[in-house]
Amino acid sequence: MIYNILLLEDHPDAQVWLTDALHMAFGKKIHIDTADVLQKGKQFEKDNTYDLVVADLHLPDGSGIELVQQAKSHHPECHVVVATIFSDNQHLFPALQAGADGYLLKDESKEDIAKMLGGILEGKPPISASVAQHMLHHFHQQTSTSDAQKEAGLSAREQEILTYIAKGMSTKACADLMSISYHTASDHIRNVYRKLGVNSRAEATLEAVRMGIT
């Protein structure tokens, strides 16, 4: 059986490095299609069926999150893993929200990357240790600030969209990440403004920071 993999990565050295890690993880019985731009990756995914997609986030023509969303939409059973240098909230949580099954940092050793990727076959989500720690810290922080959030009376969806607003995302980007219409996203944003008593994204962002929603 051949294990089909799509690798979205624009840097030649990283392509070689990640290809080596994939062979270390899954052996010789794999087929890898490599795309160096987002549109090529999306076309590969549209034309083929993959067992695993490994996607960088920053591509010359867009964000790898678009491929994450597309792959999970077309083939929910496909494993989709982000491989990037970014571990901050602005990159991590939108990727997970889009459906990523794992999140690996490229500063890990090739051997560690291979071991984490190989864990997919055993049902182990491939997540770098530092990313896991970052996620735990974030959710602990969320718990500690829950009283402030309850005071504002924001619904779960309103809290979510406030998070994206604070990251500078457009209304359309919020709608895409939340899988809702542009109109519904606009309604959520208006409700957030009303409940927080603010009139701009800048003021909403300051409130998000105060409430720990960042």
C-alpha beads as a LAMMPS data file, in Angstrom:
LAMMPS data file: protein, C-alpha beads

214 atoms
213 bonds

1 atom types
1 bond types

-500.0 500.0 xlo xhi
-500.0 500.0 ylo yhi
-500.0 500.0 zlo zhi

Masses

1 110.0

Atoms # bond

1 1 1 0.000 0.000 0.000
2 1 1 1.308 3.437 -0.960
3 1 1 0.878 6.281 1.543
4 1 1 0.062 9.416 -0.448
5 1 1 1.375 12.714 0.891
6 1 1 1.077 16.320 -0.224
7 1 1 3.849 18.677 0.926
8 1 1 3.253 22.423 0.645
9 1 1 6.569 24.211 1.182
10 1 1 8.196 26.995 -0.825
11 1 1 11.797 26.790 0.441
12 1 1 13.900 24.177 -1.436
13 1 1 16.044 23.296 1.603
14 1 1 12.964 22.809 3.761
15 1 1 11.395 20.670 1.029
16 1 1 14.381 18.315 1.133
17 1 1 14.491 18.326 4.931
18 1 1 10.786 17.565 5.349
19 1 1 10.878 14.941 2.579
20 1 1 13.682 13.161 4.455
21 1 1 11.632 13.318 7.672
22 1 1 8.597 11.862 5.885
23 1 1 10.662 8.950 4.566
24 1 1 12.058 8.392 8.057
25 1 1 8.519 8.382 9.457
26 1 1 6.746 6.206 6.884
27 1 1 9.460 4.293 5.053
28 1 1 9.868 3.902 1.311
29 1 1 6.254 3.076 0.435
30 1 1 5.139 6.688 0.138
31 1 1 4.404 8.996 -2.757
32 1 1 5.010 12.708 -2.175
33 1 1 3.644 15.531 -4.329
34 1 1 5.460 18.776 -3.556
35 1 1 3.993 22.231 -4.174
36 1 1 5.925 25.467 -3.680
37 1 1 2.931 27.826 -3.952
38 1 1 -0.538 27.720 -2.442
39 1 1 -2.482 27.527 -5.703
40 1 1 -0.455 24.548 -6.882
41 1 1 -1.052 22.811 -3.562
42 1 1 -4.783 23.447 -3.766
43 1 1 -4.865 22.067 -7.302
44 1 1 -2.952 18.935 -6.255
45 1 1 -5.435 18.411 -3.409
46 1 1 -8.382 18.931 -5.748
47 1 1 -7.101 16.397 -8.284
48 1 1 -5.871 13.682 -5.882
49 1 1 -6.679 11.886 -2.646
50 1 1 -4.071 12.104 0.118
51 1 1 -3.536 10.298 3.399
52 1 1 -1.473 13.189 4.774
53 1 1 -1.049 16.870 3.954
54 1 1 1.900 18.784 5.436
55 1 1 1.535 22.525 4.925
56 1 1 3.640 25.580 5.619
57 1 1 1.666 28.706 6.548
58 1 1 3.464 31.525 4.719
59 1 1 3.526 30.993 0.960
60 1 1 4.339 33.512 -1.787
61 1 1 0.693 33.586 -2.883
62 1 1 -1.213 33.189 0.383
63 1 1 -1.680 31.271 3.615
64 1 1 -1.407 27.510 3.977
65 1 1 -4.509 27.708 6.176
66 1 1 -6.502 27.778 2.937
67 1 1 -5.132 24.354 2.028
68 1 1 -5.879 23.079 5.539
69 1 1 -9.506 24.137 5.161
70 1 1 -9.822 22.721 1.658
71 1 1 -8.284 19.359 2.522
72 1 1 -10.434 18.849 5.617
73 1 1 -13.524 19.911 3.702
74 1 1 -12.922 17.497 0.815
75 1 1 -11.524 14.583 2.832
76 1 1 -12.194 14.861 6.603
77 1 1 -10.324 11.591 7.197
78 1 1 -7.102 13.034 5.732
79 1 1 -4.490 13.990 8.306
80 1 1 -3.466 17.626 7.886
81 1 1 -0.373 18.885 9.700
82 1 1 1.099 22.384 9.757
83 1 1 4.901 22.672 9.650
84 1 1 6.066 26.219 10.335
85 1 1 8.461 28.445 12.270
86 1 1 5.620 30.320 13.982
87 1 1 4.263 29.287 17.392
88 1 1 2.352 32.457 18.347
89 1 1 -1.420 32.664 18.833
90 1 1 -1.913 34.535 15.560
91 1 1 -0.729 31.488 13.614
92 1 1 -1.444 28.540 15.907
93 1 1 -5.111 28.958 16.747
94 1 1 -6.391 29.946 13.282
95 1 1 -4.639 26.839 11.914
96 1 1 -6.253 24.587 14.521
97 1 1 -9.595 26.297 13.990
98 1 1 -9.288 25.577 10.265
99 1 1 -9.003 21.869 11.035
100 1 1 -5.276 21.109 11.373
101 1 1 -4.675 17.765 13.114
102 1 1 -1.140 18.676 14.154
103 1 1 1.260 21.598 14.445
104 1 1 5.026 21.118 14.123
105 1 1 7.818 23.655 14.445
106 1 1 10.652 23.489 11.952
107 1 1 13.256 24.144 14.635
108 1 1 12.737 20.572 15.885
109 1 1 15.303 17.996 14.808
110 1 1 14.558 15.936 11.716
111 1 1 14.411 12.840 13.913
112 1 1 11.853 14.399 16.274
113 1 1 9.729 15.607 13.357
114 1 1 9.802 12.100 11.870
115 1 1 8.846 10.514 15.202
116 1 1 5.903 12.880 15.678
117 1 1 4.700 12.367 12.106
118 1 1 4.961 8.620 12.480
119 1 1 2.711 8.815 15.536
120 1 1 -0.194 9.626 13.193
121 1 1 -0.492 5.906 12.399
122 1 1 -0.961 5.225 16.123
123 1 1 -3.522 7.967 16.576
124 1 1 -1.086 10.381 18.219
125 1 1 -1.553 14.010 17.087
126 1 1 1.823 15.414 15.945
127 1 1 2.305 18.527 18.071
128 1 1 5.662 20.030 19.055
129 1 1 6.210 20.059 22.818
130 1 1 6.649 23.831 22.976
131 1 1 3.384 24.281 21.056
132 1 1 1.556 21.992 23.484
133 1 1 2.911 24.034 26.390
134 1 1 1.819 27.230 24.665
135 1 1 -1.694 25.826 24.202
136 1 1 -1.923 24.818 27.860
137 1 1 -0.785 28.260 28.970
138 1 1 -3.343 29.885 26.685
139 1 1 -6.249 27.815 27.991
140 1 1 -5.178 28.282 31.603
141 1 1 -5.135 32.017 30.939
142 1 1 -8.593 31.775 29.394
143 1 1 -9.878 30.077 32.525
144 1 1 -8.399 32.765 34.770
145 1 1 -10.086 35.506 32.765
146 1 1 -13.464 33.787 32.383
147 1 1 -15.066 36.068 34.986
148 1 1 -14.210 39.142 32.910
149 1 1 -15.638 37.482 29.821
150 1 1 -18.855 36.542 31.626
151 1 1 -19.151 40.121 32.872
152 1 1 -19.161 41.334 29.278
153 1 1 -21.920 38.841 28.437
154 1 1 -20.304 37.639 25.213
155 1 1 -21.484 34.390 23.711
156 1 1 -18.941 31.750 22.704
157 1 1 -19.196 32.833 19.058
158 1 1 -18.785 36.495 20.007
159 1 1 -15.692 35.668 22.063
160 1 1 -14.307 33.742 19.105
161 1 1 -14.821 36.572 16.642
162 1 1 -13.379 39.073 19.126
163 1 1 -10.236 36.920 19.184
164 1 1 -9.936 37.206 15.415
165 1 1 -10.662 40.947 15.465
166 1 1 -7.856 41.405 17.986
167 1 1 -5.521 39.632 15.562
168 1 1 -6.401 42.148 12.856
169 1 1 -8.458 39.804 10.704
170 1 1 -11.034 41.170 8.275
171 1 1 -14.738 40.407 8.556
172 1 1 -14.448 38.087 5.547
173 1 1 -11.511 36.219 7.121
174 1 1 -13.497 35.834 10.356
175 1 1 -16.452 34.462 8.410
176 1 1 -14.245 31.972 6.550
177 1 1 -12.539 30.697 9.712
178 1 1 -15.868 30.335 11.534
179 1 1 -17.616 28.766 8.511
180 1 1 -20.383 31.354 8.614
181 1 1 -21.654 33.943 6.151
182 1 1 -20.216 37.447 5.883
183 1 1 -23.581 38.814 7.074
184 1 1 -23.586 36.613 10.198
185 1 1 -19.987 37.598 11.007
186 1 1 -20.946 41.276 10.696
187 1 1 -23.859 40.719 13.092
188 1 1 -21.518 39.086 15.625
189 1 1 -19.099 42.006 15.377
190 1 1 -21.902 44.550 15.898
191 1 1 -23.062 42.622 18.968
192 1 1 -19.518 42.564 20.338
193 1 1 -19.196 46.337 19.883
194 1 1 -22.554 46.903 21.597
195 1 1 -21.816 44.662 24.574
196 1 1 -18.320 46.089 25.066
197 1 1 -19.473 49.679 24.536
198 1 1 -16.888 50.332 21.817
199 1 1 -17.067 51.838 18.344
200 1 1 -13.929 50.625 16.576
201 1 1 -11.684 47.616 16.084
202 1 1 -8.907 49.369 17.997
203 1 1 -11.140 49.802 21.051
204 1 1 -12.385 46.216 20.715
205 1 1 -8.783 44.980 20.607
206 1 1 -7.930 46.874 23.797
207 1 1 -10.933 45.297 25.503
208 1 1 -9.869 41.863 24.243
209 1 1 -6.422 42.342 25.785
210 1 1 -7.987 43.478 29.071
211 1 1 -10.244 40.423 29.126
212 1 1 -7.474 38.010 28.163
213 1 1 -9.035 37.193 24.784
214 1 1 -5.912 37.373 22.587

Bonds

1 1 1 2
2 1 2 3
3 1 3 4
4 1 4 5
5 1 5 6
6 1 6 7
7 1 7 8
8 1 8 9
9 1 9 10
10 1 10 11
11 1 11 12
12 1 12 13
13 1 13 14
14 1 14 15
15 1 15 16
16 1 16 17
17 1 17 18
18 1 18 19
19 1 19 20
20 1 20 21
21 1 21 22
22 1 22 23
23 1 23 24
24 1 24 25
25 1 25 26
26 1 26 27
27 1 27 28
28 1 28 29
29 1 29 30
30 1 30 31
31 1 31 32
32 1 32 33
33 1 33 34
34 1 34 35
35 1 35 36
36 1 36 37
37 1 37 38
38 1 38 39
39 1 39 40
40 1 40 41
41 1 41 42
42 1 42 43
43 1 43 44
44 1 44 45
45 1 45 46
46 1 46 47
47 1 47 48
48 1 48 49
49 1 49 50
50 1 50 51
51 1 51 52
52 1 52 53
53 1 53 54
54 1 54 55
55 1 55 56
56 1 56 57
57 1 57 58
58 1 58 59
59 1 59 60
60 1 60 61
61 1 61 62
62 1 62 63
63 1 63 64
64 1 64 65
65 1 65 66
66 1 66 67
67 1 67 68
68 1 68 69
69 1 69 70
70 1 70 71
71 1 71 72
72 1 72 73
73 1 73 74
74 1 74 75
75 1 75 76
76 1 76 77
77 1 77 78
78 1 78 79
79 1 79 80
80 1 80 81
81 1 81 82
82 1 82 83
83 1 83 84
84 1 84 85
85 1 85 86
86 1 86 87
87 1 87 88
88 1 88 89
89 1 89 90
90 1 90 91
91 1 91 92
92 1 92 93
93 1 93 94
94 1 94 95
95 1 95 96
96 1 96 97
97 1 97 98
98 1 98 99
99 1 99 100
100 1 100 101
101 1 101 102
102 1 102 103
103 1 103 104
104 1 104 105
105 1 105 106
106 1 106 107
107 1 107 108
108 1 108 109
109 1 109 110
110 1 110 111
111 1 111 112
112 1 112 113
113 1 113 114
114 1 114 115
115 1 115 116
116 1 116 117
117 1 117 118
118 1 118 119
119 1 119 120
120 1 120 121
121 1 121 122
122 1 122 123
123 1 123 124
124 1 124 125
125 1 125 126
126 1 126 127
127 1 127 128
128 1 128 129
129 1 129 130
130 1 130 131
131 1 131 132
132 1 132 133
133 1 133 134
134 1 134 135
135 1 135 136
136 1 136 137
137 1 137 138
138 1 138 139
139 1 139 140
140 1 140 141
141 1 141 142
142 1 142 143
143 1 143 144
144 1 144 145
145 1 145 146
146 1 146 147
147 1 147 148
148 1 148 149
149 1 149 150
150 1 150 151
151 1 151 152
152 1 152 153
153 1 153 154
154 1 154 155
155 1 155 156
156 1 156 157
157 1 157 158
158 1 158 159
159 1 159 160
160 1 160 161
161 1 161 162
162 1 162 163
163 1 163 164
164 1 164 165
165 1 165 166
166 1 166 167
167 1 167 168
168 1 168 169
169 1 169 170
170 1 170 171
171 1 171 172
172 1 172 173
173 1 173 174
174 1 174 175
175 1 175 176
176 1 176 177
177 1 177 178
178 1 178 179
179 1 179 180
180 1 180 181
181 1 181 182
182 1 182 183
183 1 183 184
184 1 184 185
185 1 185 186
186 1 186 187
187 1 187 188
188 1 188 189
189 1 189 190
190 1 190 191
191 1 191 192
192 1 192 193
193 1 193 194
194 1 194 195
195 1 195 196
196 1 196 197
197 1 197 198
198 1 198 199
199 1 199 200
200 1 200 201
201 1 201 202
202 1 202 203
203 1 203 204
204 1 204 205
205 1 205 206
206 1 206 207
207 1 207 208
208 1 208 209
209 1 209 210
210 1 210 211
211 1 211 212
212 1 212 213
213 1 213 214
